[in-house]
Structures are given as structure tokens and as C-alpha cells.
Amino acid sequence: MFCYFFLLAVYATNARAEGVFEGIPGRVATDRLTGRSGVTYEMCAGIVDKEGATLKEIAQAEILEECGYDVPIENIEKITACRYVYF
């Protein structure tokens, strides 16, 4: 699941890079930089660490925790998996 987020830090970084700050520090010329400049798309992710829970139950809990969506378990489909190696 991909989630659509507005992140102030991303917006401020883009505002600085585009040079659209007005004379007052921290004030952005919004006619030159819209709110979409602070938007990111992120994948919901989690760790399989809940003993006794199925992969779908863990995915459902992660989606609710990270994205705020209560997705019915029957709508969750495994697409792929990856193994993360800790260093």
C-alpha cells in the first residue's frame, strides 16, 4: 500500500531549493510553490514479529498503524516479499 503524505520538512527543503522564501524568514511565496511540493508517496512496511499472527494480520495491523486505514483482511494480497539484512 502506498500512502500520500504532506511532510513539512520536504516542503521547506523544496522551498529553500527553489528560492521562494519571501522577505520574512520561514514565509513561502505559495503562488510560486504549491503544497504539492511537500507531498511524498511512501510504502507501508513493517516487521514480521507478532507471534501467532498470520502475515495478513500483521500487514493489516501495520496498515492501520502507519496509514490510518482499516483494510478488511480479505482485501490484503501478498505481492512480493524481501529479506532485510541487518548490519
Secondary structure, DSSP 8 states (H G I E B T S, - for coil): -EEEEE-HHHHHHHHHHHT-B-SSTT-B-TTTS-GGGGEEEEE-------TT--HHHHHHHHHHHHH-----GGG------------
